[in-house]
């Protein structure tokens, strides 16, 4: 068992060493440490929502659901990542949504703070955003998505899917008649990671698109998002037991 240090925290590498590592049918590796706030069945369904074609590109990434992953940045940039085995309001003030930790030469651990995130929707979205970024790191962005995404940007479609994609899109087109290629690449990568995450979220959680809204930027127009999601679904069909559907208006 991973033993707590004097302050009650446990090193992330010790948590990864001691928890039982599971593999979902799609091959994604994950573990649970402490009280995640979700049942094993709920967590397994979230992990298994990742389509086989996506899961196969995640390499040796391992996802750990822990109560709180502590923000090493507040203790110095080189501070070791620590995990809180239980939730307290005091520890939550010094926690972060997730921490990436190198567990070996080719093994990356992603520690997700389930008790900080609070509910199934937030936990799922944090997991899937990390899956999206992990996929892009290995496989890049599918050409068809990049073409669709950029055509929407050139058409000045309203809004975007995250602060990162909104800001990089603006930088890419900031100078009239000229494209900042670096910002364009960052925009397309961010938009695809967002789009893949929202698609996976739709497979595993019943939610309203407006729940993704943040104050800092306008949310992407629903029709434009639907075009992106349909393309992602075509590229990465759902695993058995999952269904992709877009509903524009909820029934009363």
TASULPE-V776847 format. One record per residue. N is the residue number from 1. RES is the residue in one small letter. D_CENTER is the distance of its C-alpha to the mean C-alpha in whole Angstrom. Layout:
BEGIN
n->N res->RES d_center->D_CENTER
n->N res->RES d_center->D_CENTER
END
This chain:
BEGIN
n->1 res->x d_center->28
n->2 res->x d_center->26
n->3 res->x d_center->29
n->4 res->x d_center->28
n->5 res->x d_center->30
n->6 res->x d_center->32
n->7 res->x d_center->29
n->8 res->x d_center->28
n->9 res->x d_center->25
n->10 res->x d_center->24
n->11 res->x d_center->23
n->12 res->x d_center->19
n->13 res->x d_center->21
n->14 res->x d_center->23
n->15 res->x d_center->21
n->16 res->x d_center->19
n->17 res->x d_center->23
n->18 res->x d_center->24
n->19 res->x d_center->22
n->20 res->x d_center->22
n->21 res->x d_center->20
n->22 res->x d_center->19
n->23 res->x d_center->18
n->24 res->x d_center->17
n->25 res->x d_center->20
n->26 res->x d_center->17
n->27 res->x d_center->17
n->28 res->x d_center->14
n->29 res->x d_center->15
n->30 res->x d_center->14
n->31 res->x d_center->16
n->32 res->x d_center->17
n->33 res->x d_center->19
n->34 res->x d_center->21
n->35 res->x d_center->20
n->36 res->x d_center->17
n->37 res->x d_center->18
n->38 res->x d_center->17
n->39 res->x d_center->20
n->40 res->x d_center->19
n->41 res->x d_center->20
n->42 res->x d_center->17
n->43 res->x d_center->14
n->44 res->x d_center->16
n->45 res->x d_center->15
n->46 res->x d_center->12
n->47 res->x d_center->11
n->48 res->x d_center->14
n->49 res->x d_center->13
n->50 res->x d_center->11
n->51 res->x d_center->14
n->52 res->x d_center->17
n->53 res->x d_center->17
n->54 res->x d_center->13
n->55 res->x d_center->13
n->56 res->x d_center->16
n->57 res->x d_center->15
n->58 res->x d_center->13
n->59 res->x d_center->16
n->60 res->x d_center->16
n->61 res->x d_center->13
n->62 res->x d_center->13
n->63 res->x d_center->11
n->64 res->x d_center->13
n->65 res->x d_center->13
n->66 res->x d_center->15
n->67 res->x d_center->17
n->68 res->x d_center->17
n->69 res->x d_center->15
n->70 res->x d_center->18
n->71 res->x d_center->18
n->72 res->x d_center->20
n->73 res->x d_center->20
n->74 res->x d_center->23
n->75 res->x d_center->25
n->76 res->x d_center->25
n->77 res->x d_center->23
n->78 res->x d_center->24
n->79 res->x d_center->24
n->80 res->x d_center->22
n->81 res->x d_center->19
n->82 res->x d_center->20
n->83 res->x d_center->19
n->84 res->x d_center->21
n->85 res->x d_center->22
n->86 res->x d_center->23
n->87 res->x d_center->22
n->88 res->x d_center->24
n->89 res->x d_center->24
n->90 res->x d_center->26
n->91 res->x d_center->23
n->92 res->x d_center->20
n->93 res->x d_center->22
n->94 res->x d_center->21
n->95 res->x d_center->17
n->96 res->x d_center->14
n->97 res->x d_center->10
n->98 res->x d_center->10
n->99 res->x d_center->12
n->100 res->x d_center->12
n->101 res->x d_center->15
n->102 res->x d_center->18
n->103 res->x d_center->19
n->104 res->x d_center->22
n->105 res->x d_center->23
n->106 res->x d_center->20
n->107 res->x d_center->18
n->108 res->x d_center->15
n->109 res->x d_center->13
n->110 res->x d_center->10
n->111 res->x d_center->12
n->112 res->x d_center->10
n->113 res->x d_center->12
n->114 res->x d_center->13
n->115 res->x d_center->16
n->116 res->x d_center->15
n->117 res->x d_center->12
n->118 res->x d_center->15
n->119 res->x d_center->15
n->120 res->x d_center->13
n->121 res->x d_center->12
n->122 res->x d_center->10
n->123 res->x d_center->9
n->124 res->x d_center->8
n->125 res->x d_center->5
n->126 res->x d_center->4
n->127 res->x d_center->4
n->128 res->x d_center->3
n->129 res->x d_center->2
n->130 res->x d_center->3
n->131 res->x d_center->5
n->132 res->x d_center->6
n->133 res->x d_center->7
n->134 res->x d_center->9
n->135 res->x d_center->10
n->136 res->x d_center->12
n->137 res->x d_center->13
n->138 res->x d_center->15
n->139 res->x d_center->16
n->140 res->x d_center->16
n->141 res->x d_center->16
n->142 res->x d_center->18
n->143 res->x d_center->21
n->144 res->x d_center->21
n->145 res->x d_center->18
n->146 res->x d_center->19
n->147 res->x d_center->23
n->148 res->x d_center->22
n->149 res->x d_center->19
n->150 res->x d_center->22
n->151 res->x d_center->25
n->152 res->x d_center->23
n->153 res->x d_center->23
n->154 res->x d_center->26
n->155 res->x d_center->27
n->156 res->x d_center->26
n->157 res->x d_center->24
n->158 res->x d_center->23
n->159 res->x d_center->20
n->160 res->x d_center->16
n->161 res->x d_center->13
n->162 res->x d_center->12
n->163 res->x d_center->14
n->164 res->x d_center->13
n->165 res->x d_center->14
n->166 res->x d_center->17
n->167 res->x d_center->19
n->168 res->x d_center->18
n->169 res->x d_center->20
n->170 res->x d_center->23
n->171 res->x d_center->23
n->172 res->x d_center->24
n->173 res->x d_center->26
n->174 res->x d_center->28
n->175 res->x d_center->31
n->176 res->x d_center->33
n->177 res->x d_center->34
n->178 res->x d_center->32
n->179 res->x d_center->28
n->180 res->x d_center->26
n->181 res->x d_center->25
n->182 res->x d_center->23
n->183 res->x d_center->21
n->184 res->x d_center->21
n->185 res->x d_center->19
n->186 res->x d_center->16
n->187 res->x d_center->16
n->188 res->x d_center->16
n->189 res->x d_center->13
n->190 res->x d_center->11
n->191 res->x d_center->12
n->192 res->x d_center->11
n->193 res->x d_center->8
n->194 res->x d_center->8
n->195 res->x d_center->10
n->196 res->x d_center->9
n->197 res->x d_center->6
n->198 res->x d_center->9
n->199 res->x d_center->11
n->200 res->x d_center->10
n->201 res->x d_center->10
n->202 res->x d_center->13
n->203 res->x d_center->14
n->204 res->x d_center->13
n->205 res->x d_center->14
n->206 res->x d_center->17
n->207 res->x d_center->16
n->208 res->x d_center->18
n->209 res->x d_center->16
n->210 res->x d_center->18
n->211 res->x d_center->16
n->212 res->x d_center->13
n->213 res->x d_center->16
n->214 res->x d_center->16
n->215 res->x d_center->20
n->216 res->x d_center->19
n->217 res->x d_center->19
n->218 res->x d_center->20
n->219 res->x d_center->18
n->220 res->x d_center->18
n->221 res->x d_center->21
n->222 res->x d_center->20
n->223 res->x d_center->23
n->224 res->x d_center->21
n->225 res->x d_center->17
n->226 res->x d_center->19
n->227 res->x d_center->20
n->228 res->x d_center->17
n->229 res->x d_center->16
n->230 res->x d_center->19
n->231 res->x d_center->19
n->232 res->x d_center->15
n->233 res->x d_center->17
n->234 res->x d_center->20
n->235 res->x d_center->18
n->236 res->x d_center->16
n->237 res->x d_center->18
n->238 res->x d_center->17
n->239 res->x d_center->18
n->240 res->x d_center->22
n->241 res->x d_center->21
n->242 res->x d_center->19
n->243 res->x d_center->20
n->244 res->x d_center->18
n->245 res->x d_center->20
n->246 res->x d_center->20
n->247 res->x d_center->23
n->248 res->x d_center->24
n->249 res->x d_center->26
n->250 res->x d_center->26
n->251 res->x d_center->29
n->252 res->x d_center->31
END
